[in-house]
Amino acid sequence: MVEPLAGEITVYFYAILFARYPEVRPMFPEGMDTQRDRLLRALLRIVDLVDDPEHLVRFCGNLGRDHRKFGTLAAHFPAVGECLLASLARYAGPAWTLDIAAAWTKAYGTVAQVMISAAEQDEAVRPAVWPATVVHRVSRGNGIAEITVRPHIPYEYAAGQYASIETPWWPKRWRYYSVANAPREDGTLTFHVRAVDGGSVSNALVHRAVVGDVLRLGPPMGDMVLDAADPYSELLFVAGGTGLAPIRALIEEVARRGGRHQVDLFLGARTSAELYGVDDMLRMAQRNHWLTIRGAVSDEYIPGIRGSLPDVLAEYGPWYQHDIFLSGPAQMVASARHMLTLSGTRPDRIHHDPFETPVLSTP
């Protein structure tokens, strides 16, 4: 009932939160438009998972661990709950009955406790943020830059995971980027960043960051990782645009483990100019006989494969015997997943990050 009024609800929620508890305002960025959208998506995700306790607990646990970088404390949760329920009650009108209020109160209490417990456990084993110095930067053209950083303290993650980044020019604004390499001995991490229209963080990283600047990293996140217990399965990797970053990390991890998989990689873009990273991957294929690479463009007539990645996958399939990893624009990932499922691939063998990764950054 309240979803059509989402914009008004979130504006009202933050207005009364900051009015009643002004001490929390410094935890948030100056511009709140993106923040309001993220809050709504987090709430909708929680409602979607209400009948799936395992995934609900995992989602809320991730939220709790990720919130540590904002300085969130257990004492903040009652204030947020009070203002959230007041906002829902205001906009639900007569539908907000005593039973509904009791259900939401109980639900919020459960979510808050899971988040608090996850944050406390996380605090015992690692920091909330990792300062990291930019040690290398190279332009890839088409508004894409590769930025390599060295964390000041060890940063443990698995190939295929992503991290949030805060720049010194936009405090409190965190954006998520996949790590483009498997863990290295020197501890450095490389990110592929595309400058997007109106993107304050992406444009700062692509056009402003230089060697010596210090960024801040949030904790590693994501379940799109290789199964250590199955070193012999056939793998299909599909990457669109900067979705190549986690795919490249996963392929490096296969090579690090000894290359016992057979790997097919499909790279896609609208035009050949946007099909970045191909040369690097071809060199990797020359060094590793188990890796096969195909590139496709959808909006340009050139020699080679033409078409959208889902269509090209259908042409070269079937892939039901493979473990499949998808990375790129949400529409491409959703279409590819749909096609693969229809052609017989079990859903549990198709892996990708959440379509709306920023849902995790509320606030």
Disulfide bonds with the S-S distance in Angstrom:
none
